[in-house]
Amino acid sequence: MSDSDGFTMPARSTPTRRNVIGTAGAVACGAALAGCGTGEPAPASVPPGVKGQVIAKVADVPVGGGTVIHKWKIVIAQPTSGVFKAFSASCPHRGCAVSRPADGLIRCPCHGSEFDATSGKCLKGPAGAPLVEFPLKVEGDGIVML
């Protein structure tokens, strides 16, 4: 096909394997860089099916300790009276299930990592990242995931 200037249009444009891989790589790099732009961690979302659910009773979470909700892989801590915190029960090092909080710490039995029960911050490695924190609220005698 040609126009009045003598330019010939190709019959069709079929992407080559090189073009497809190059485009996919550029998109992946762009997405990675976009995620690094703010320096802020992405907001944590609760595991599917738990949002709005009462996952524990206040009486089941001792002050200075806590409990693990294995069904949803969530650990609930009450570091001080009336203050409740929810974190992922999966250690960021290798994904092992953490133990219930005790003495202000959440421990990973697999490799010895320790986390602060108030903030989820890693206090002792090998884990290099904190536990993911989930939003919650207390309604009456129940702890509800937001």
ROZA-206996 format. One record per residue (C-alpha): residue in one letter; x, y, z. Coordinates in steps of 0.2 Angstrom, whole numbers, padded with zeros to 4 digits, always signed. Layout:
! residues N
+--------+-------+-------+-------+
! residu !     X !     Y !     Z !
+--------+-------+-------+-------+
!      A !     X !     Y !     Z !
...
+--------+-------+-------+-------+
***
This chain:
! residues 146
+--------+-------+-------+-------+
! residu !     X !     Y !     Z !
+--------+-------+-------+-------+
!      M ! +0000 ! +0000 ! +0000 !
!      S ! +0007 ! +0017 ! -0004 !
!      D ! +0002 ! +0035 ! -0002 !
!      S ! +0005 ! +0050 ! -0014 !
!      D ! +0022 ! +0053 ! -0007 !
!      G ! +0028 ! +0035 ! -0011 !
!      F ! +0028 ! +0029 ! +0007 !
!      T ! +0024 ! +0011 ! +0008 !
!      M ! +0015 ! +0004 ! +0023 !
!      P ! +0019 ! -0013 ! +0029 !
!      A ! +0005 ! -0025 ! +0027 !
!      R ! +0004 ! -0029 ! +0045 !
!      S ! +0015 ! -0027 ! +0060 !
!      T ! +0019 ! -0043 ! +0070 !
!      P ! +0029 ! -0040 ! +0086 !
!      T ! +0045 ! -0050 ! +0087 !
!      R ! +0049 ! -0060 ! +0102 !
!      R ! +0063 ! -0047 ! +0106 !
!      N ! +0050 ! -0033 ! +0105 !
!      V ! +0038 ! -0042 ! +0117 !
!      I ! +0052 ! -0046 ! +0130 !
!      G ! +0059 ! -0029 ! +0129 !
!      T ! +0042 ! -0021 ! +0132 !
!      A ! +0038 ! -0032 ! +0146 !
!      G ! +0055 ! -0028 ! +0154 !
!      A ! +0052 ! -0010 ! +0152 !
!      V ! +0035 ! -0011 ! +0160 !
!      A ! +0042 ! -0022 ! +0175 !
!      C ! +0056 ! -0009 ! +0178 !
!      G ! +0044 ! +0005 ! +0178 !
!      A ! +0032 ! -0003 ! +0190 !
!      A ! +0047 ! -0007 ! +0202 !
!      L ! +0053 ! +0011 ! +0201 !
!      A ! +0036 ! +0018 ! +0204 !
!      G ! +0034 ! +0007 ! +0220 !
!      C ! +0051 ! +0015 ! +0226 !
!      G ! +0046 ! +0033 ! +0223 !
!      T ! +0039 ! +0038 ! +0239 !
!      G ! +0049 ! +0028 ! +0251 !
!      E ! +0033 ! +0024 ! +0261 !
!      P ! +0028 ! +0006 ! +0264 !
!      A ! +0013 ! +0000 ! +0255 !
!      P ! -0002 ! +0000 ! +0267 !
!      A ! -0005 ! -0017 ! +0274 !
!      S ! -0021 ! -0026 ! +0269 !
!      V ! -0029 ! -0039 ! +0280 !
!      P ! -0030 ! -0057 ! +0274 !
!      P ! -0045 ! -0061 ! +0263 !
!      G ! -0061 ! -0065 ! +0273 !
!      V ! -0055 ! -0057 ! +0289 !
!      K ! -0060 ! -0038 ! +0286 !
!      G ! -0074 ! -0033 ! +0298 !
!      Q ! -0073 ! -0050 ! +0307 !
!      V ! -0071 ! -0052 ! +0326 !
!      I ! -0055 ! -0062 ! +0326 !
!      A ! -0052 ! -0063 ! +0345 !
!      K ! -0060 ! -0059 ! +0362 !
!      V ! -0051 ! -0046 ! +0372 !
!      A ! -0051 ! -0058 ! +0387 !
!      D ! -0041 ! -0070 ! +0376 !
!      V ! -0026 ! -0058 ! +0374 !
!      P ! -0016 ! -0056 ! +0390 !
!      V ! -0008 ! -0040 ! +0395 !
!      G ! +0011 ! -0041 ! +0390 !
!      G ! +0007 ! -0056 ! +0379 !
!      G ! -0005 ! -0061 ! +0365 !
!      T ! -0012 ! -0075 ! +0354 !
!      V ! -0009 ! -0082 ! +0337 !
!      I ! -0025 ! -0084 ! +0326 !
!      H ! -0019 ! -0098 ! +0315 !
!      K ! -0034 ! -0098 ! +0304 !
!      W ! -0029 ! -0081 ! +0297 !
!      K ! -0010 ! -0081 ! +0301 !
!      I ! -0012 ! -0066 ! +0312 !
!      V ! -0004 ! -0063 ! +0329 !
!      I ! -0013 ! -0051 ! +0341 !
!      A ! -0003 ! -0043 ! +0355 !
!      Q ! -0008 ! -0033 ! +0370 !
!      P ! +0008 ! -0024 ! +0375 !
!      T ! +0000 ! -0013 ! +0388 !
!      S ! -0017 ! -0014 ! +0396 !
!      G ! -0030 ! -0009 ! +0383 !
!      V ! -0018 ! -0007 ! +0368 !
!      F ! -0020 ! -0021 ! +0355 !
!      K ! -0009 ! -0024 ! +0340 !
!      A ! -0011 ! -0036 ! +0325 !
!      F ! +0003 ! -0042 ! +0314 !
!      S ! +0006 ! -0055 ! +0301 !
!      A ! +0010 ! -0071 ! +0310 !
!      S ! +0023 ! -0075 ! +0296 !
!      C ! +0041 ! -0071 ! +0299 !
!      P ! +0048 ! -0060 ! +0285 !
!      H ! +0064 ! -0071 ! +0285 !
!      R ! +0057 ! -0087 ! +0278 !
!      G ! +0039 ! -0087 ! +0282 !
!      C ! +0038 ! -0098 ! +0297 !
!      A ! +0024 ! -0095 ! +0309 !
!      V ! +0029 ! -0084 ! +0324 !
!      S ! +0025 ! -0089 ! +0342 !
!      R ! +0012 ! -0080 ! +0353 !
!      P ! +0019 ! -0064 ! +0361 !
!      A ! +0027 ! -0065 ! +0378 !
!      D ! +0037 ! -0053 ! +0388 !
!      G ! +0034 ! -0039 ! +0375 !
!      L ! +0042 ! -0050 ! +0361 !
!      I ! +0036 ! -0060 ! +0346 !
!      R ! +0048 ! -0074 ! +0342 !
!      C ! +0051 ! -0085 ! +0327 !
!      P ! +0055 ! -0102 ! +0333 !
!      C ! +0063 ! -0107 ! +0316 !
!      H ! +0078 ! -0096 ! +0316 !
!      G ! +0077 ! -0085 ! +0332 !
!      S ! +0071 ! -0068 ! +0325 !
!      E ! +0063 ! -0057 ! +0338 !
!      F ! +0050 ! -0043 ! +0335 !
!      D ! +0044 ! -0029 ! +0346 !
!      A ! +0026 ! -0033 ! +0351 !
!      T ! +0021 ! -0015 ! +0351 !
!      S ! +0028 ! -0010 ! +0334 !
!      G ! +0032 ! -0026 ! +0325 !
!      K ! +0050 ! -0020 ! +0322 !
!      C ! +0063 ! -0033 ! +0320 !
!      L ! +0075 ! -0033 ! +0336 !
!      K ! +0085 ! -0048 ! +0332 !
!      G ! +0089 ! -0056 ! +0315 !
!      P ! +0091 ! -0065 ! +0304 !
!      A ! +0074 ! -0057 ! +0298 !
!      G ! +0078 ! -0040 ! +0291 !
!      A ! +0061 ! -0033 ! +0290 !
!      P ! +0047 ! -0029 ! +0303 !
!      L ! +0031 ! -0040 ! +0304 !
!      V ! +0017 ! -0032 ! +0294 !
!      E ! +0005 ! -0023 ! +0305 !
!      F ! -0014 ! -0024 ! +0302 !
!      P ! -0027 ! -0011 ! +0307 !
!      L ! -0039 ! -0016 ! +0321 !
!      K ! -0052 ! -0009 ! +0333 !
!      V ! -0060 ! -0015 ! +0349 !
!      E ! -0079 ! -0016 ! +0349 !
!      G ! -0086 ! -0021 ! +0365 !
!      D ! -0077 ! -0037 ! +0370 !
!      G ! -0071 ! -0041 ! +0352 !
!      I ! -0056 ! -0037 ! +0342 !
!      V ! -0061 ! -0033 ! +0324 !
!      M ! -0050 ! -0032 ! +0309 !
!      L ! -0052 ! -0016 ! +0298 !
+--------+-------+-------+-------+
***
